[in-house]
Amino acid sequence: MNKLARKTVFSAFAAMALTFAVVTMTRPSEAAYFQSAKSLFAQKCSVCHANDGTGNTAKGKELKVRNWRTDPEVKKMSDAKMVEITMKGKGKMEGYEKTLGKEKVEILIAYSKTLMGK
Ligand code: HEC
């Protein structure tokens, strides 16, 4: 193998190693992200929706919150609609646009979807 060929092979390996490092390093932070969404949900949403999204809490029952695991309407609902409801509020649920902001609401909806099995 001549010098140039060796150099090319070396840079290809270096690029692969770098990609691998970046991919593995970002994984734990994704898990941390998910964990923070989970605790934010527990703080702000669980009173009514319950930690598992079933709405099986005293407040949830009182307000007739839907069971996210089984409700067909919720299964059909688009992400945009869910973000909108959470931002603006609906019926007995307050809007979170001012207190949480769009980015956190979007994260909470991404998390909520895991409870809905979407
Ligand atoms: C005070 C109780 C209460 C709290 C707290 C609450 N919600 Fe709700 N939520 C409701 C009720 C009641 C509805 C149904 C509104 C309607 O359709 O009239 C609802 C509806 C929704 C919907 C639309 C799907 C559905 O079940 O109809 C989403 C998505 C949602 N809430 C997300 C959240 C998120 C995320 C949080 C936390 C930031 C949150 N909610 C906090 C009571 C609550």
Residues whose N, C-alpha, C, O or C-beta is under 5 A from the ligand:
A	BS01	HEC	K44 C45 V47 C48 L63 V65 R66 V74 M82 I85 T86 K90 G91 K92 M93 Y96 L108
